[in-house]
């Protein structure tokens, strides 16, 4: 076996063992492609392994390495809180609050002035880099060519420079007051900081039809903490053992490309949902003397929570493109496509379904590519509507419609009769179109409205509050929900990718 084949085989084996479906690829596309937004319609390199595996069957053997960066400039402007809605120090005097259970099963609030972080203090700007690796290898090439077919395997991987995996969950309602006390963009953040890859197999049957199938594995980290507190009056003294393990789940995807008329192609892709499932986390805390406080002689406390990492819904895409031959070996290819995403099944980072069901969406992409044996250039467009409905209740899912444009150019140079190298650069800009949300104060708590975090029906008070003060509190809504009374979100994403490729 030649050194070239050994290197290719080692590449496939090393990366197929640690694959992950990608929120990065879904958001910014193939950064090392000449047309990052339209790769599901037509893929011209190793990115086909994820976006459209059927295209692998038309590609030569190749190895690609690239670098991409994403600059995020996003903002959330919180509307000013009206007077009379803050939670005051009197919350410590409420009998229900001292039990820590809040009202109707909700969590007890803290005084607004005593929250650790200022409302809206989170920073949404970031600079993220990623290394891209990809390869394509034809199998049994000589024997299949005699039958008019082709069989190929491909792999495509993204390695974030900041780390292989990042998980930074947050709550989408009033519970976030205890942590960042800010709103967060739902489909960004830690979803863009995880290792991503795909491996796929494709076959071509004559000139008219080819199919492809691939596997992606989403990974997540599960952590269980065991804590011992030797002094209940000073909880800052703790001994902690953290047990961590990385889990994974496999998701398949499929694609086809039909060529019913010379030059004209129809494409279709189907990606199953990326879902780690709802992972249960159980933590144990042992406090010295705890058994004296409970009649059951309980020796430790247990706390459970749930999480889900990087959920992506079912995605079905269809597209078409037409190759137009012009003089001097140049070819122009216009393309267009639509994608349906089943966001109505969305599960957030804590394994919860939104109270206000998300919407399924249709997004659109289009582009124009110029091809020549020695160069390639393209222009692309996309429009992706937000699946998030109006956030009039207690939930604060922040997301925006996106509209983007891309430009790319690749140049290829012959080294020998069988080997050539290529280098390219591409860039894209996506605007997060401005969106304003306002809370509906008439919406009831039972219907998913804002939670009145001060228990108005509690008749037992402590302290010197007068009847008029108590009455005023009962008549007003008090909440530390960071999304109250509303917000405006907007921004942009700038992506730049450079790559080098060897083709033989």
JOSUL-V493852 format. One record per backbone hydrogen bond with DSSP energy under -1.0 kcal/mol. NH is the residue of the N-H (numbers start at 1). CO is the residue of the C=O. If there is no record, write none. Layout:
# JOSUL-V493852
NH|CO + NH|CO
This chain:
# JOSUL-V493852
6|2 + 7|3 + 8|4 + 9|5 + 10|6 + 11|7 + 12|8 + 13|9 + 14|10 + 15|11 + 16|12 + 18|15 + 26|22 + 27|23 + 28|24 + 29|25 + 30|36 + 31|29 + 33|30 + 41|38 + 42|38 + 48|45 + 49|46 + 50|47 + 51|47 + 55|52 + 56|53 + 57|54 + 58|55 + 59|56 + 62|136 + 63|502 + 64|134 + 65|500 + 66|132 + 67|498 + 68|130 + 69|496 + 70|128 + 71|494 + 72|126 + 73|492 + 75|490 + 77|488 + 79|486 + 91|88 + 92|89 + 93|90 + 95|460 + 98|94 + 100|97 + 101|96 + 106|103 + 112|87 + 114|111 + 115|112 + 120|181 + 121|118 + 126|72 + 128|70 + 130|68 + 131|159 + 132|66 + 133|157 + 134|64 + 135|155 + 136|62 + 137|153 + 139|151 + 144|140 + 145|141 + 146|142 + 148|145 + 149|144 + 150|204 + 152|202 + 153|137 + 154|200 + 155|135 + 156|198 + 157|133 + 158|196 + 159|131 + 161|129 + 176|173 + 177|174 + 178|175 + 179|176 + 181|176 + 186|398 + 188|185 + 191|188 + 192|189 + 193|190 + 195|164 + 196|158 + 197|20 + 198|156 + 199|215 + 200|154 + 201|213 + 202|152 + 203|211 + 204|150 + 205|209 + 206|148 + 210|257 + 211|203 + 212|255 + 213|201 + 214|253 + 215|199 + 216|251 + 218|249 + 220|247 + 222|245 + 224|243 + 226|241 + 227|284 + 228|239 + 229|286 + 234|231 + 237|234 + 239|228 + 241|226 + 243|224 + 245|222 + 247|220 + 249|218 + 251|216 + 253|214 + 254|270 + 255|212 + 256|268 + 257|210 + 258|266 + 259|208 + 264|261 + 265|321 + 266|258 + 267|319 + 268|256 + 269|317 + 270|254 + 271|315 + 272|252 + 274|312 + 279|307 + 281|305 + 283|303 + 284|225 + 285|301 + 286|227 + 288|229 + 290|287 + 292|289 + 293|290 + 297|294 + 301|285 + 303|283 + 305|281 + 307|279 + 308|349 + 312|274 + 315|271 + 316|340 + 317|269 + 318|338 + 319|267 + 320|336 + 321|265 + 322|334 + 323|263 + 324|332 + 326|330 + 330|327 + 331|371 + 332|324 + 333|369 + 335|367 + 336|320 + 337|365 + 338|318 + 339|363 + 340|316 + 341|361 + 342|314 + 343|341 + 345|342 + 346|343 + 348|352 + 351|348 + 359|387 + 361|341 + 363|339 + 364|383 + 365|337 + 366|381 + 367|335 + 368|379 + 369|333 + 370|377 + 371|331 + 372|375 + 375|372 + 376|410 + 377|370 + 378|408 + 379|368 + 380|406 + 381|366 + 382|404 + 383|364 + 384|402 + 392|390 + 394|448 + 396|172 + 402|384 + 403|431 + 404|382 + 405|429 + 406|380 + 407|427 + 408|378 + 409|425 + 410|376 + 411|423 + 412|374 + 413|421 + 415|419 + 416|419 + 420|503 + 421|413 + 422|501 + 423|411 + 424|499 + 425|409 + 426|497 + 427|407 + 428|495 + 429|405 + 430|493 + 431|403 + 432|491 + 433|401 + 435|489 + 437|487 + 439|485 + 440|392 + 443|440 + 448|445 + 449|444 + 453|451 + 453|478 + 456|454 + 458|455 + 470|466 + 471|467 + 472|468 + 473|469 + 474|470 + 475|471 + 476|472 + 479|85 + 484|481 + 487|437 + 488|77 + 489|435 + 490|75 + 491|432 + 492|73 + 493|430 + 494|71 + 495|428 + 496|69 + 497|426 + 498|67 + 499|424 + 500|65 + 501|422 + 502|63 + 503|420 + 504|61
